[in-house]
């Protein structure tokens, strides 16, 4: 694959839509390619700057939301859509 193709996967990584098998391959490429690491850093900065909450999202944020839904605190929650997206959904994005 070329760096140009990996950059499409980097965009998927930043917006959280990358599938695990591609993520693993992308991480191997990022370990070897400074240019793509720089592109990833730029994409992450742009994501945060445009996010209504001005924060980055990572797997721990999704895990925390999942832990809440699995906890006793959510024992009476019977259905909801819980967005973990730094506010992008609220902006219609
Ligand atoms: Zn590259």
PDB file of the backbone (N, CA, C, O) and the ligand in Angstrom, with CONECT records:
HET     ZN  A 101       1
ATOM      1  N   UNK A   1       0.836  -1.193   0.000  1.00  0.00           N
ATOM      2  CA  UNK A   1       0.000   0.000   0.000  1.00  0.00           C
ATOM      3  C   UNK A   1       0.873   1.247   0.000  1.00  0.00           C
ATOM      4  O   UNK A   1       2.026   1.220   0.430  1.00  0.00           O
ATOM      5  N   UNK A   2       0.308   2.318  -0.483  1.00  0.00           N
ATOM      6  CA  UNK A   2       1.025   3.595  -0.496  1.00  0.00           C
ATOM      7  C   UNK A   2       0.591   4.442   0.707  1.00  0.00           C
ATOM      8  O   UNK A   2      -0.435   4.182   1.335  1.00  0.00           O
ATOM      9  N   UNK A   3       1.397   5.452   1.004  1.00  0.00           N
ATOM     10  CA  UNK A   3       1.046   6.371   2.088  1.00  0.00           C
ATOM     11  C   UNK A   3      -0.296   7.052   1.795  1.00  0.00           C
ATOM     12  O   UNK A   3      -1.075   7.316   2.711  1.00  0.00           O
ATOM     13  N   UNK A   4      -0.555   7.328   0.538  1.00  0.00           N
ATOM     14  CA  UNK A   4      -1.829   7.970   0.178  1.00  0.00           C
ATOM     15  C   UNK A   4      -3.008   7.082   0.602  1.00  0.00           C
ATOM     16  O   UNK A   4      -4.013   7.580   1.109  1.00  0.00           O
ATOM     17  N   UNK A   5      -2.881   5.781   0.393  1.00  0.00           N
ATOM     18  CA  UNK A   5      -3.953   4.861   0.793  1.00  0.00           C
ATOM     19  C   UNK A   5      -4.054   4.786   2.320  1.00  0.00           C
ATOM     20  O   UNK A   5      -5.151   4.728   2.875  1.00  0.00           O
ATOM     21  N   UNK A   6      -2.912   4.786   2.982  1.00  0.00           N
ATOM     22  CA  UNK A   6      -2.944   4.743   4.450  1.00  0.00           C
ATOM     23  C   UNK A   6      -3.612   5.993   5.013  1.00  0.00           C
ATOM     24  O   UNK A   6      -4.234   5.940   6.074  1.00  0.00           O
ATOM     25  N   UNK A   7      -3.489   7.095   4.322  1.00  0.00           N
ATOM     26  CA  UNK A   7      -4.096   8.340   4.838  1.00  0.00           C
ATOM     27  C   UNK A   7      -5.619   8.264   4.879  1.00  0.00           C
ATOM     28  O   UNK A   7      -6.247   8.900   5.725  1.00  0.00           O
ATOM     29  N   UNK A   8      -6.209   7.505   3.986  1.00  0.00           N
ATOM     30  CA  UNK A   8      -7.665   7.288   4.081  1.00  0.00           C
ATOM     31  C   UNK A   8      -7.978   6.531   5.371  1.00  0.00           C
ATOM     32  O   UNK A   8      -8.970   6.822   6.040  1.00  0.00           O
ATOM     33  N   UNK A   9      -7.142   5.574   5.713  1.00  0.00           N
ATOM     34  CA  UNK A   9      -7.348   4.817   6.953  1.00  0.00           C
ATOM     35  C   UNK A   9      -7.091   5.703   8.165  1.00  0.00           C
ATOM     36  O   UNK A   9      -7.737   5.545   9.201  1.00  0.00           O
ATOM     37  N   UNK A  10      -6.142   6.644   8.038  1.00  0.00           N
ATOM     38  CA  UNK A  10      -5.877   7.568   9.147  1.00  0.00           C
ATOM     39  C   UNK A  10      -7.117   8.411   9.409  1.00  0.00           C
ATOM     40  O   UNK A  10      -7.465   8.665  10.562  1.00  0.00           O
ATOM     41  N   UNK A  11      -7.777   8.841   8.356  1.00  0.00           N
ATOM     42  CA  UNK A  11      -9.026   9.601   8.532  1.00  0.00           C
ATOM     43  C   UNK A  11     -10.071   8.740   9.240  1.00  0.00           C
ATOM     44  O   UNK A  11     -10.789   9.227  10.113  1.00  0.00           O
ATOM     45  N   UNK A  12     -10.158   7.462   8.867  1.00  0.00           N
ATOM     46  CA  UNK A  12     -11.084   6.541   9.538  1.00  0.00           C
ATOM     47  C   UNK A  12     -10.689   6.354  11.005  1.00  0.00           C
ATOM     48  O   UNK A  12     -11.553   6.264  11.878  1.00  0.00           O
ATOM     49  N   UNK A  13      -9.395   6.298  11.268  1.00  0.00           N
ATOM     50  CA  UNK A  13      -8.915   6.147  12.649  1.00  0.00           C
ATOM     51  C   UNK A  13      -9.344   7.346  13.489  1.00  0.00           C
ATOM     52  O   UNK A  13      -9.822   7.182  14.612  1.00  0.00           O
ATOM     53  N   UNK A  14      -9.175   8.535  12.952  1.00  0.00           N
ATOM     54  CA  UNK A  14      -9.484   9.753  13.709  1.00  0.00           C
ATOM     55  C   UNK A  14     -10.987   9.882  13.954  1.00  0.00           C
ATOM     56  O   UNK A  14     -11.406  10.330  15.021  1.00  0.00           O
ATOM     57  N   UNK A  15     -11.797   9.491  12.970  1.00  0.00           N
ATOM     58  CA  UNK A  15     -13.254   9.612  13.198  1.00  0.00           C
ATOM     59  C   UNK A  15     -13.864   8.358  13.823  1.00  0.00           C
ATOM     60  O   UNK A  15     -15.078   8.282  14.007  1.00  0.00           O
ATOM     61  N   UNK A  16     -13.024   7.379  14.148  1.00  0.00           N
ATOM     62  CA  UNK A  16     -13.483   6.208  14.903  1.00  0.00           C
ATOM     63  C   UNK A  16     -14.178   5.145  14.089  1.00  0.00           C
ATOM     64  O   UNK A  16     -14.875   4.304  14.656  1.00  0.00           O
ATOM     65  N   UNK A  17     -14.013   5.151  12.785  1.00  0.00           N
ATOM     66  CA  UNK A  17     -14.715   4.176  11.960  1.00  0.00           C
ATOM     67  C   UNK A  17     -13.797   3.103  11.379  1.00  0.00           C
ATOM     68  O   UNK A  17     -14.247   2.278  10.584  1.00  0.00           O
ATOM     69  N   UNK A  18     -12.538   3.099  11.757  1.00  0.00           N
ATOM     70  CA  UNK A  18     -11.613   2.116  11.209  1.00  0.00           C
ATOM     71  C   UNK A  18     -11.915   0.731  11.790  1.00  0.00           C
ATOM     72  O   UNK A  18     -12.211   0.605  12.978  1.00  0.00           O
ATOM     73  N   UNK A  19     -11.838  -0.297  10.955  1.00  0.00           N
ATOM     74  CA  UNK A  19     -12.077  -1.664  11.427  1.00  0.00           C
ATOM     75  C   UNK A  19     -10.778  -2.199  12.022  1.00  0.00           C
ATOM     76  O   UNK A  19      -9.696  -1.802  11.590  1.00  0.00           O
ATOM     77  N   UNK A  20     -10.866  -3.101  13.014  1.00  0.00           N
ATOM     78  CA  UNK A  20      -9.676  -3.540  13.746  1.00  0.00           C
ATOM     79  C   UNK A  20      -8.543  -4.085  12.874  1.00  0.00           C
ATOM     80  O   UNK A  20      -7.377  -3.801  13.147  1.00  0.00           O
ATOM     81  N   UNK A  21      -8.853  -4.853  11.842  1.00  0.00           N
ATOM     82  CA  UNK A  21      -7.767  -5.430  11.030  1.00  0.00           C
ATOM     83  C   UNK A  21      -6.990  -4.326  10.304  1.00  0.00           C
ATOM     84  O   UNK A  21      -5.773  -4.423  10.151  1.00  0.00           O
ATOM     85  N   UNK A  22      -7.685  -3.290   9.861  1.00  0.00           N
ATOM     86  CA  UNK A  22      -6.994  -2.175   9.206  1.00  0.00           C
ATOM     87  C   UNK A  22      -6.208  -1.363  10.232  1.00  0.00           C
ATOM     88  O   UNK A  22      -5.116  -0.871   9.947  1.00  0.00           O
ATOM     89  N   UNK A  23      -6.775  -1.230  11.418  1.00  0.00           N
ATOM     90  CA  UNK A  23      -6.086  -0.472  12.462  1.00  0.00           C
ATOM     91  C   UNK A  23      -4.733  -1.106  12.776  1.00  0.00           C
ATOM     92  O   UNK A  23      -3.730  -0.408  12.920  1.00  0.00           O
ATOM     93  N   UNK A  24      -4.714  -2.418  12.878  1.00  0.00           N
ATOM     94  CA  UNK A  24      -3.456  -3.112  13.178  1.00  0.00           C
ATOM     95  C   UNK A  24      -2.429  -2.873  12.071  1.00  0.00           C
ATOM     96  O   UNK A  24      -1.261  -2.603  12.349  1.00  0.00           O
ATOM     97  N   UNK A  25      -2.867  -2.974  10.825  1.00  0.00           N
ATOM     98  CA  UNK A  25      -1.934  -2.739   9.714  1.00  0.00           C
ATOM     99  C   UNK A  25      -1.482  -1.288   9.684  1.00  0.00           C
ATOM    100  O   UNK A  25      -0.310  -1.001   9.440  1.00  0.00           O
ATOM    101  N   UNK A  26      -2.418  -0.369   9.934  1.00  0.00           N
ATOM    102  CA  UNK A  26      -2.066   1.049   9.956  1.00  0.00           C
ATOM    103  C   UNK A  26      -1.058   1.345  11.066  1.00  0.00           C
ATOM    104  O   UNK A  26      -0.115   2.108  10.854  1.00  0.00           O
ATOM    105  N   UNK A  27      -1.243   0.759  12.228  1.00  0.00           N
ATOM    106  CA  UNK A  27      -0.304   0.998  13.333  1.00  0.00           C
ATOM    107  C   UNK A  27       1.090   0.493  12.989  1.00  0.00           C
ATOM    108  O   UNK A  27       2.083   1.107  13.380  1.00  0.00           O
ATOM    109  N   UNK A  28       1.176  -0.621  12.261  1.00  0.00           N
ATOM    110  CA  UNK A  28       2.495  -1.106  11.819  1.00  0.00           C
ATOM    111  C   UNK A  28       3.125  -0.088  10.862  1.00  0.00           C
ATOM    112  O   UNK A  28       4.320   0.192  10.947  1.00  0.00           O
ATOM    113  N   UNK A  29       2.319   0.459   9.959  1.00  0.00           N
ATOM    114  CA  UNK A  29       2.841   1.454   9.020  1.00  0.00           C
ATOM    115  C   UNK A  29       3.265   2.726   9.755  1.00  0.00           C
ATOM    116  O   UNK A  29       4.323   3.289   9.471  1.00  0.00           O
ATOM    117  N   UNK A  30       2.441   3.171  10.694  1.00  0.00           N
ATOM    118  CA  UNK A  30       2.771   4.400  11.428  1.00  0.00           C
ATOM    119  C   UNK A  30       4.076   4.262  12.203  1.00  0.00           C
ATOM    120  O   UNK A  30       4.808   5.238  12.370  1.00  0.00           O
ATOM    121  N   UNK A  31       4.366   3.068  12.671  1.00  0.00           N
ATOM    122  CA  UNK A  31       5.617   2.851  13.402  1.00  0.00           C
ATOM    123  C   UNK A  31       6.834   3.086  12.519  1.00  0.00           C
ATOM    124  O   UNK A  31       7.919   3.397  13.012  1.00  0.00           O
ATOM    125  N   UNK A  32       6.647   2.935  11.206  1.00  0.00           N
ATOM    126  CA  UNK A  32       7.771   3.057  10.276  1.00  0.00           C
ATOM    127  C   UNK A  32       7.765   4.355   9.469  1.00  0.00           C
ATOM    128  O   UNK A  32       8.779   4.689   8.855  1.00  0.00           O
ATOM    129  N   UNK A  33       6.655   5.096   9.451  1.00  0.00           N
ATOM    130  CA  UNK A  33       6.517   6.222   8.519  1.00  0.00           C
ATOM    131  C   UNK A  33       6.277   7.541   9.263  1.00  0.00           C
ATOM    132  O   UNK A  33       5.177   7.802   9.751  1.00  0.00           O
ATOM    133  N   UNK A  34       7.302   8.347   9.338  1.00  0.00           N
ATOM    134  CA  UNK A  34       7.200   9.642  10.031  1.00  0.00           C
ATOM    135  C   UNK A  34       6.221  10.571   9.329  1.00  0.00           C
ATOM    136  O   UNK A  34       5.529  11.349   9.986  1.00  0.00           O
ATOM    137  N   UNK A  35       6.154  10.501   8.003  1.00  0.00           N
ATOM    138  CA  UNK A  35       5.259  11.384   7.246  1.00  0.00           C
ATOM    139  C   UNK A  35       3.796  11.093   7.600  1.00  0.00           C
ATOM    140  O   UNK A  35       3.009  12.023   7.777  1.00  0.00           O
ATOM    141  N   UNK A  36       3.433   9.833   7.702  1.00  0.00           N
ATOM    142  CA  UNK A  36       2.051   9.491   8.055  1.00  0.00           C
ATOM    143  C   UNK A  36       1.774   9.795   9.535  1.00  0.00           C
ATOM    144  O   UNK A  36       0.656  10.172   9.886  1.00  0.00           O
ATOM    145  N   UNK A  37       2.782   9.634  10.400  1.00  0.00           N
ATOM    146  CA  UNK A  37       2.590  10.028  11.812  1.00  0.00           C
ATOM    147  C   UNK A  37       2.306  11.524  11.908  1.00  0.00           C
ATOM    148  O   UNK A  37       1.465  11.952  12.699  1.00  0.00           O
ATOM    149  N   UNK A  38       2.999  12.307  11.110  1.00  0.00           N
ATOM    150  CA  UNK A  38       2.778  13.751  11.091  1.00  0.00           C
ATOM    151  C   UNK A  38       1.367  14.062  10.573  1.00  0.00           C
ATOM    152  O   UNK A  38       0.682  14.935  11.107  1.00  0.00           O
ATOM    153  N   UNK A  39       0.942  13.338   9.528  1.00  0.00           N
ATOM    154  CA  UNK A  39      -0.409  13.522   8.990  1.00  0.00           C
ATOM    155  C   UNK A  39      -1.439  13.184  10.064  1.00  0.00           C
ATOM    156  O   UNK A  39      -2.423  13.907  10.224  1.00  0.00           O
ATOM    157  N   UNK A  40      -1.224  12.090  10.806  1.00  0.00           N
ATOM    158  CA  UNK A  40      -2.139  11.699  11.881  1.00  0.00           C
ATOM    159  C   UNK A  40      -2.208  12.793  12.951  1.00  0.00           C
ATOM    160  O   UNK A  40      -3.294  13.140  13.418  1.00  0.00           O
ATOM    161  N   UNK A  41      -1.065  13.328  13.333  1.00  0.00           N
ATOM    162  CA  UNK A  41      -1.049  14.394  14.348  1.00  0.00           C
ATOM    163  C   UNK A  41      -1.833  15.610  13.865  1.00  0.00           C
ATOM    164  O   UNK A  41      -2.573  16.223  14.634  1.00  0.00           O
ATOM    165  N   UNK A  42      -1.669  15.958  12.584  1.00  0.00           N
ATOM    166  CA  UNK A  42      -2.414  17.091  12.021  1.00  0.00           C
ATOM    167  C   UNK A  42      -3.915  16.819  12.015  1.00  0.00           C
ATOM    168  O   UNK A  42      -4.710  17.706  12.325  1.00  0.00           O
ATOM    169  N   UNK A  43      -4.301  15.591  11.663  1.00  0.00           N
ATOM    170  CA  UNK A  43      -5.724  15.230  11.635  1.00  0.00           C
ATOM    171  C   UNK A  43      -6.325  15.276  13.039  1.00  0.00           C
ATOM    172  O   UNK A  43      -7.448  15.746  13.225  1.00  0.00           O
ATOM    173  N   UNK A  44      -5.566  14.782  14.030  1.00  0.00           N
ATOM    174  CA  UNK A  44      -6.066  14.797  15.407  1.00  0.00           C
ATOM    175  C   UNK A  44      -6.227  16.234  15.916  1.00  0.00           C
ATOM    176  O   UNK A  44      -7.188  16.552  16.617  1.00  0.00           O
ATOM    177  N   UNK A  45      -5.281  17.087  15.558  1.00  0.00           N
ATOM    178  CA  UNK A  45      -5.380  18.500  15.950  1.00  0.00           C
ATOM    179  C   UNK A  45      -6.603  19.145  15.319  1.00  0.00           C
ATOM    180  O   UNK A  45      -7.333  19.883  15.981  1.00  0.00           O
ATOM    181  N   UNK A  46      -6.827  18.870  14.049  1.00  0.00           N
ATOM    182  CA  UNK A  46      -7.981  19.433  13.343  1.00  0.00           C
ATOM    183  C   UNK A  46      -9.290  18.915  13.953  1.00  0.00           C
ATOM    184  O   UNK A  46     -10.257  19.665  14.086  1.00  0.00           O
ATOM    185  N   UNK A  47      -9.312  17.620  14.323  1.00  0.00           N
ATOM    186  CA  UNK A  47     -10.512  17.040  14.940  1.00  0.00           C
ATOM    187  C   UNK A  47     -10.843  17.771  16.228  1.00  0.00           C
ATOM    188  O   UNK A  47     -11.995  18.133  16.464  1.00  0.00           O
ATOM    189  N   UNK A  48      -9.840  17.989  17.058  1.00  0.00           N
ATOM    190  CA  UNK A  48     -10.056  18.651  18.354  1.00  0.00           C
ATOM    191  C   UNK A  48     -10.485  20.097  18.148  1.00  0.00           C
ATOM    192  O   UNK A  48     -11.391  20.575  18.831  1.00  0.00           O
ATOM    193  N   UNK A  49      -9.852  20.794  17.223  1.00  0.00           N
ATOM    194  CA  UNK A  49     -10.176  22.203  16.990  1.00  0.00           C
ATOM    195  C   UNK A  49     -11.608  22.402  16.504  1.00  0.00           C
ATOM    196  O   UNK A  49     -12.229  23.429  16.778  1.00  0.00           O
ATOM    197  N   UNK A  50     -12.127  21.407  15.778  1.00  0.00           N
ATOM    198  CA  UNK A  50     -13.486  21.521  15.233  1.00  0.00           C
ATOM    199  C   UNK A  50     -14.538  20.909  16.144  1.00  0.00           C
ATOM    200  O   UNK A  50     -15.729  21.164  15.963  1.00  0.00           O
ATOM    201  N   UNK A  51     -14.128  20.110  17.114  1.00  0.00           N
ATOM    202  CA  UNK A  51     -15.077  19.437  18.005  1.00  0.00           C
ATOM    203  C   UNK A  51     -15.726  20.459  18.934  1.00  0.00           C
ATOM    204  O   UNK A  51     -15.028  21.296  19.507  1.00  0.00           O
ATOM    205  N   UNK A  52     -17.050  20.407  19.094  1.00  0.00           N
ATOM    206  CA  UNK A  52     -17.718  21.361  19.990  1.00  0.00           C
ATOM    207  C   UNK A  52     -17.144  21.353  21.407  1.00  0.00           C
ATOM    208  O   UNK A  52     -17.092  22.406  22.043  1.00  0.00           O
ATOM    209  N   UNK A  53     -16.717  20.212  21.916  1.00  0.00           N
ATOM    210  CA  UNK A  53     -16.146  20.144  23.269  1.00  0.00           C
ATOM    211  C   UNK A  53     -14.639  20.368  23.279  1.00  0.00           C
ATOM    212  O   UNK A  53     -14.021  20.366  24.344  1.00  0.00           O
ATOM    213  N   UNK A  54     -14.038  20.561  22.100  1.00  0.00           N
ATOM    214  CA  UNK A  54     -12.600  20.836  21.957  1.00  0.00           C
ATOM    215  C   UNK A  54     -11.739  19.771  22.668  1.00  0.00           C
ATOM    216  O   UNK A  54     -10.735  20.073  23.314  1.00  0.00           O
ATOM    217  N   UNK A  55     -12.180  18.525  22.517  1.00  0.00           N
ATOM    218  CA  UNK A  55     -11.429  17.425  23.125  1.00  0.00           C
ATOM    219  C   UNK A  55     -11.249  16.295  22.129  1.00  0.00           C
ATOM    220  O   UNK A  55     -12.025  16.136  21.187  1.00  0.00           O
ATOM    221  N   UNK A  56     -10.209  15.519  22.360  1.00  0.00           N
ATOM    222  CA  UNK A  56      -9.963  14.314  21.586  1.00  0.00           C
ATOM    223  C   UNK A  56     -10.718  13.159  22.240  1.00  0.00           C
ATOM    224  O   UNK A  56     -10.923  13.154  23.454  1.00  0.00           O
ATOM    225  N   UNK A  57     -11.122  12.199  21.447  1.00  0.00           N
ATOM    226  CA  UNK A  57     -11.799  11.005  21.952  1.00  0.00           C
ATOM    227  C   UNK A  57     -10.850   9.830  21.775  1.00  0.00           C
ATOM    228  O   UNK A  57     -10.185   9.706  20.747  1.00  0.00           O
ATOM    229  N   UNK A  58     -10.794   8.972  22.781  1.00  0.00           N
ATOM    230  CA  UNK A  58     -10.010   7.755  22.606  1.00  0.00           C
ATOM    231  C   UNK A  58     -10.795   6.550  23.116  1.00  0.00           C
ATOM    232  O   UNK A  58     -11.932   6.680  23.569  1.00  0.00           O
ATOM    233  N   UNK A  59     -10.186   5.410  23.037  1.00  0.00           N
ATOM    234  CA  UNK A  59     -10.874   4.167  23.413  1.00  0.00           C
ATOM    235  C   UNK A  59     -11.306   4.191  24.873  1.00  0.00           C
ATOM    236  O   UNK A  59     -12.326   3.596  25.221  1.00  0.00           O
ATOM    237  N   UNK A  60     -10.550   4.866  25.733  1.00  0.00           N
ATOM    238  CA  UNK A  60     -10.922   4.946  27.150  1.00  0.00           C
ATOM    239  C   UNK A  60     -12.246   5.689  27.334  1.00  0.00           C
ATOM    240  O   UNK A  60     -13.025   5.349  28.225  1.00  0.00           O
ATOM    241  N   UNK A  61     -12.506   6.686  26.510  1.00  0.00           N
ATOM    242  CA  UNK A  61     -13.769   7.416  26.598  1.00  0.00           C
ATOM    243  C   UNK A  61     -14.949   6.509  26.242  1.00  0.00           C
ATOM    244  O   UNK A  61     -15.990   6.537  26.899  1.00  0.00           O
ATOM    245  N   UNK A  62     -14.769   5.717  25.207  1.00  0.00           N
ATOM    246  CA  UNK A  62     -15.827   4.774  24.803  1.00  0.00           C
ATOM    247  C   UNK A  62     -15.982   3.697  25.872  1.00  0.00           C
ATOM    248  O   UNK A  62     -17.101   3.295  26.189  1.00  0.00           O
ATOM    249  N   UNK A  63     -14.871   3.230  26.426  1.00  0.00           N
ATOM    250  CA  UNK A  63     -14.927   2.221  27.478  1.00  0.00           C
ATOM    251  C   UNK A  63     -15.653   2.756  28.710  1.00  0.00           C
ATOM    252  O   UNK A  63     -16.421   2.027  29.338  1.00  0.00           O
ATOM    253  N   UNK A  64     -15.419   4.013  29.060  1.00  0.00           N
ATOM    254  CA  UNK A  64     -16.086   4.602  30.225  1.00  0.00           C
ATOM    255  C   UNK A  64     -17.590   4.675  30.015  1.00  0.00           C
ATOM    256  O   UNK A  64     -18.360   4.400  30.936  1.00  0.00           O
ATOM    257  N   UNK A  65     -18.016   5.043  28.814  1.00  0.00           N
ATOM    258  CA  UNK A  65     -19.452   5.094  28.518  1.00  0.00           C
ATOM    259  C   UNK A  65     -20.047   3.691  28.579  1.00  0.00           C
ATOM    260  O   UNK A  65     -21.154   3.499  29.084  1.00  0.00           O
ATOM    261  N   UNK A  66     -19.312   2.719  28.065  1.00  0.00           N
ATOM    262  CA  UNK A  66     -19.780   1.331  28.112  1.00  0.00           C
ATOM    263  C   UNK A  66     -19.863   0.842  29.553  1.00  0.00           C
ATOM    264  O   UNK A  66     -20.814   0.153  29.921  1.00  0.00           O
ATOM    265  N   UNK A  67     -18.879   1.193  30.362  1.00  0.00           N
ATOM    266  CA  UNK A  67     -18.876   0.785  31.772  1.00  0.00           C
ATOM    267  C   UNK A  67     -20.087   1.359  32.497  1.00  0.00           C
ATOM    268  O   UNK A  67     -20.694   0.695  33.337  1.00  0.00           O
ATOM    269  N   UNK A  68     -20.432   2.603  32.163  1.00  0.00           N
ATOM    270  CA  UNK A  68     -21.624   3.201  32.766  1.00  0.00           C
ATOM    271  C   UNK A  68     -22.864   2.380  32.413  1.00  0.00           C
ATOM    272  O   UNK A  68     -23.666   2.050  33.287  1.00  0.00           O
ATOM    273  N   UNK A  69     -23.018   2.052  31.127  1.00  0.00           N
ATOM    274  CA  UNK A  69     -24.213   1.306  30.710  1.00  0.00           C
ATOM    275  C   UNK A  69     -24.281  -0.075  31.351  1.00  0.00           C
ATOM    276  O   UNK A  69     -25.367  -0.629  31.523  1.00  0.00           O
ATOM    277  N   UNK A  70     -23.127  -0.632  31.705  1.00  0.00           N
ATOM    278  CA  UNK A  70     -23.081  -1.956  32.333  1.00  0.00           C
ATOM    279  C   UNK A  70     -23.183  -1.877  33.860  1.00  0.00           C
ATOM    280  O   UNK A  70     -23.304  -2.906  34.526  1.00  0.00           O
ATOM    281  N   UNK A  71     -23.134  -0.675  34.410  1.00  0.00           N
ATOM    282  CA  UNK A  71     -23.106  -0.507  35.860  1.00  0.00           C
ATOM    283  C   UNK A  71     -24.509  -0.457  36.466  1.00  0.00           C
ATOM    284  O   UNK A  71     -25.507  -0.340  35.756  1.00  0.00           O
ATOM    285  N   UNK A  72     -24.557  -0.549  37.786  1.00  0.00           N
ATOM    286  CA  UNK A  72     -25.828  -0.414  38.497  1.00  0.00           C
ATOM    287  C   UNK A  72     -26.432   0.976  38.296  1.00  0.00           C
ATOM    288  O   UNK A  72     -27.653   1.132  38.332  1.00  0.00           O
ATOM    289  N   UNK A  73     -25.589   1.981  38.084  1.00  0.00           N
ATOM    290  CA  UNK A  73     -26.102   3.335  37.853  1.00  0.00           C
ATOM    291  C   UNK A  73     -27.024   3.384  36.632  1.00  0.00           C
ATOM    292  O   UNK A  73     -27.874   4.270  36.540  1.00  0.00           O
ATOM    293  N   UNK A  74     -26.870   2.464  35.715  1.00  0.00           N
ATOM    294  CA  UNK A  74     -27.696   2.449  34.504  1.00  0.00           C
ATOM    295  C   UNK A  74     -28.747   1.334  34.562  1.00  0.00           C
ATOM    296  O   UNK A  74     -29.300   0.954  33.531  1.00  0.00           O
ATOM    297  N   UNK A  75     -29.023   0.812  35.755  1.00  0.00           N
ATOM    298  CA  UNK A  75     -29.912  -0.353  35.867  1.00  0.00           C
ATOM    299  C   UNK A  75     -31.327  -0.075  35.357  1.00  0.00           C
ATOM    300  O   UNK A  75     -32.036  -1.011  34.987  1.00  0.00           O
ATOM    301  N   UNK A  76     -31.747   1.171  35.331  1.00  0.00           N
ATOM    302  CA  UNK A  76     -33.083   1.485  34.822  1.00  0.00           C
ATOM    303  C   UNK A  76     -33.060   2.080  33.418  1.00  0.00           C
ATOM    304  O   UNK A  76     -34.091   2.521  32.910  1.00  0.00           O
ATOM    305  N   UNK A  77     -31.911   2.092  32.809  1.00  0.00           N
ATOM    306  CA  UNK A  77     -31.809   2.554  31.425  1.00  0.00           C
ATOM    307  C   UNK A  77     -32.211   1.389  30.530  1.00  0.00           C
ATOM    308  O   UNK A  77     -31.582   0.331  30.557  1.00  0.00           O
ATOM    309  N   UNK A  78     -33.249   1.585  29.746  1.00  0.00           N
ATOM    310  CA  UNK A  78     -33.736   0.494  28.899  1.00  0.00           C
ATOM    311  C   UNK A  78     -33.481   0.745  27.422  1.00  0.00           C
ATOM    312  O   UNK A  78     -33.694  -0.139  26.591  1.00  0.00           O
ATOM    313  N   UNK A  79     -33.034   1.922  27.100  1.00  0.00           N
ATOM    314  CA  UNK A  79     -32.732   2.188  25.700  1.00  0.00           C
ATOM    315  C   UNK A  79     -32.276   3.607  25.522  1.00  0.00           C
ATOM    316  O   UNK A  79     -32.882   4.536  26.056  1.00  0.00           O
ATOM    317  N   UNK A  80     -31.226   3.780  24.785  1.00  0.00           N
ATOM    318  CA  UNK A  80     -30.724   5.119  24.498  1.00  0.00           C
ATOM    319  C   UNK A  80     -29.643   5.019  23.431  1.00  0.00           C
ATOM    320  O   UNK A  80     -29.089   3.949  23.182  1.00  0.00           O
ATOM    321  N   UNK A  81     -29.365   6.122  22.827  1.00  0.00           N
ATOM    322  CA  UNK A  81     -28.187   6.232  21.976  1.00  0.00           C
ATOM    323  C   UNK A  81     -27.240   7.159  22.700  1.00  0.00           C
ATOM    324  O   UNK A  81     -27.552   8.329  22.921  1.00  0.00           O
ATOM    325  N   UNK A  82     -26.100   6.648  23.064  1.00  0.00           N
ATOM    326  CA  UNK A  82     -25.129   7.416  23.830  1.00  0.00           C
ATOM    327  C   UNK A  82     -23.977   7.796  22.901  1.00  0.00           C
ATOM    328  O   UNK A  82     -23.185   6.943  22.501  1.00  0.00           O
ATOM    329  N   UNK A  83     -23.895   9.050  22.572  1.00  0.00           N
ATOM    330  CA  UNK A  83     -22.855   9.512  21.663  1.00  0.00           C
ATOM    331  C   UNK A  83     -21.594   9.836  22.451  1.00  0.00           C
ATOM    332  O   UNK A  83     -21.638  10.588  23.425  1.00  0.00           O
ATOM    333  N   UNK A  84     -20.499   9.280  22.036  1.00  0.00           N
ATOM    334  CA  UNK A  84     -19.183   9.580  22.608  1.00  0.00           C
ATOM    335  C   UNK A  84     -18.376  10.167  21.455  1.00  0.00           C
ATOM    336  O   UNK A  84     -17.568   9.485  20.825  1.00  0.00           O
ATOM    337  N   UNK A  85     -18.618  11.455  21.198  1.00  0.00           N
ATOM    338  CA  UNK A  85     -18.095  12.044  19.962  1.00  0.00           C
ATOM    339  C   UNK A  85     -17.641  13.495  20.118  1.00  0.00           C
ATOM    340  O   UNK A  85     -17.548  14.223  19.130  1.00  0.00           O
ATOM    341  N   UNK A  86     -17.362  13.915  21.335  1.00  0.00           N
ATOM    342  CA  UNK A  86     -16.895  15.286  21.606  1.00  0.00           C
ATOM    343  C   UNK A  86     -17.892  16.338  21.120  1.00  0.00           C
ATOM    344  O   UNK A  86     -17.523  17.487  20.879  1.00  0.00           O
ATOM    345  N   UNK A  87     -19.146  15.940  20.980  1.00  0.00           N
ATOM    346  CA  UNK A  87     -20.186  16.890  20.624  1.00  0.00           C
ATOM    347  C   UNK A  87     -20.495  16.986  19.134  1.00  0.00           C
ATOM    348  O   UNK A  87     -21.340  17.790  18.741  1.00  0.00           O
ATOM    349  N   UNK A  88     -19.841  16.197  18.302  1.00  0.00           N
ATOM    350  CA  UNK A  88     -20.084  16.290  16.863  1.00  0.00           C
ATOM    351  C   UNK A  88     -21.538  16.000  16.508  1.00  0.00           C
ATOM    352  O   UNK A  88     -22.106  16.660  15.638  1.00  0.00           O
ATOM    353  N   UNK A  89     -22.151  15.007  17.181  1.00  0.00           N
ATOM    354  CA  UNK A  89     -23.541  14.677  16.858  1.00  0.00           C
ATOM    355  C   UNK A  89     -24.462  15.871  17.141  1.00  0.00           C
ATOM    356  O   UNK A  89     -25.378  16.157  16.370  1.00  0.00           O
ATOM    357  N   UNK A  90     -24.208  16.554  18.244  1.00  0.00           N
ATOM    358  CA  UNK A  90     -25.062  17.688  18.590  1.00  0.00           C
ATOM    359  C   UNK A  90     -24.977  18.807  17.546  1.00  0.00           C
ATOM    360  O   UNK A  90     -25.866  19.653  17.458  1.00  0.00           O
ATOM    361  N   UNK A  91     -23.918  18.800  16.773  1.00  0.00           N
ATOM    362  CA  UNK A  91     -23.750  19.801  15.727  1.00  0.00           C
ATOM    363  C   UNK A  91     -24.284  19.287  14.376  1.00  0.00           C
ATOM    364  O   UNK A  91     -24.134  19.950  13.350  1.00  0.00           O
ATOM    365  N   UNK A  92     -24.906  18.099  14.393  1.00  0.00           N
ATOM    366  CA  UNK A  92     -25.454  17.543  13.167  1.00  0.00           C
ATOM    367  C   UNK A  92     -24.399  16.967  12.253  1.00  0.00           C
ATOM    368  O   UNK A  92     -24.610  16.849  11.046  1.00  0.00           O
ATOM    369  N   UNK A  93     -23.267  16.610  12.823  1.00  0.00           N
ATOM    370  CA  UNK A  93     -22.174  16.063  12.008  1.00  0.00           C
ATOM    371  C   UNK A  93     -22.046  14.575  12.209  1.00  0.00           C
ATOM    372  O   UNK A  93     -21.179  13.942  11.605  1.00  0.00           O
TER     373      UNK A  93
HETATM  374 ZN    ZN A 101       3.272   6.554   5.223  1.00  0.00          ZN
END
